[in-house]
Amino acid sequence: MKQHLTAVLFMLCAIGIASAQDKPKPPASAGEVIDRQFSSMEREFVPAAEAMPADKFDFAPTSGEFKGVRTFAQQVKHVAAVNYMISAALLGEKPPVDVEGENGPAAVKTKYQIVKFLKDSCAYTHKAIATLNDKNLIEMIDGPFGGKSSRMGLANLTIGHSFDHYGQMVEYLRMNGIVPPASRR
């Protein structure tokens, strides 16, 4: 009986230790919270971009009220370009690549180039978000689209803006018979 009780207590301790290790540590700063949110968006957006076959990257709906909408490729490039623009503003520098405005560089055309442009923009955004701290979050800085904005507002814009276009990309994927990766779970 004593051995049985010892085994049960050992198992309970092991379960407690394992469950304690599964819990993520609380964020150290508001910037870390924003970075986690951006990472969450990135984990859905990038796989969605990768899910569209290269031969359908230029797809845009044509029936209904879809005149003049961006193609799938243009959606992805636009988000990447805006990520670069916002992140450069957060860092107080020029983007490390010439984004040629919010539609992205004309030379970036293939699926491979566009997905790389997107991934690189995400890495740059993480770098910019890493500079946020509890003291500079509400500091007003020049925004990339004119006017002043808080650092927190600009950082959150990368998330909201990306999810807005992600929703459009999901529709484009489904119109092409592709279940978005986030919906495959």
Secondary structure as the mmCIF struct_conf table of DSSP 4:
data_model
#
loop_
_struct_conf.conf_type_id
_struct_conf.id
_struct_conf.beg_label_comp_id
_struct_conf.beg_label_asym_id
_struct_conf.beg_label_seq_id
_struct_conf.end_label_comp_id
_struct_conf.end_label_asym_id
_struct_conf.end_label_seq_id
HELX_RH_AL_P HELX_RH_AL_P1 LYS A 2 ASP A 22
BEND BEND1 LYS A 23 LYS A 23
HELX_LH_PP_P HELX_LH_PP_P1 PRO A 24 PRO A 27
BEND BEND2 ALA A 28 SER A 29
HELX_RH_AL_P HELX_RH_AL_P2 ALA A 30 ALA A 51
BEND BEND3 MET A 52 MET A 52
HELX_RH_3T_P HELX_RH_3T_P1 ALA A 54 LYS A 56
TURN_TY1_P TURN_TY1_P1 PHE A 57 ASP A 58
BEND BEND4 SER A 63 GLU A 65
TURN_TY1_P TURN_TY1_P2 LYS A 67 GLY A 68
HELX_LH_PP_P HELX_LH_PP_P2 VAL A 69 THR A 71
HELX_RH_AL_P HELX_RH_AL_P3 PHE A 72 LEU A 91
TURN_TY1_P TURN_TY1_P3 GLY A 92 GLY A 92
BEND BEND5 GLU A 93 GLU A 93
BEND BEND6 PRO A 96 VAL A 97
BEND BEND7 GLY A 101 GLY A 101
TURN_TY1_P TURN_TY1_P4 GLU A 102 ASN A 103
TURN_TY1_P TURN_TY1_P5 ALA A 106 ALA A 107
BEND BEND8 THR A 110 THR A 110
HELX_RH_AL_P HELX_RH_AL_P4 LYS A 111 ILE A 129
TURN_TY1_P TURN_TY1_P6 ALA A 130 THR A 131
TURN_TY1_P TURN_TY1_P7 ASP A 134 ILE A 138
STRN STRN1 MET A 140 ASP A 142
TURN_TY1_P TURN_TY1_P8 PRO A 144 PHE A 145
BEND BEND9 GLY A 146 GLY A 147
STRN STRN2 LYS A 148 SER A 150
HELX_RH_AL_P HELX_RH_AL_P5 ARG A 151 MET A 175
TURN_TY1_P TURN_TY1_P9 ASN A 176 GLY A 177
HELX_RH_3T_P HELX_RH_3T_P2 PRO A 181 SER A 183
#
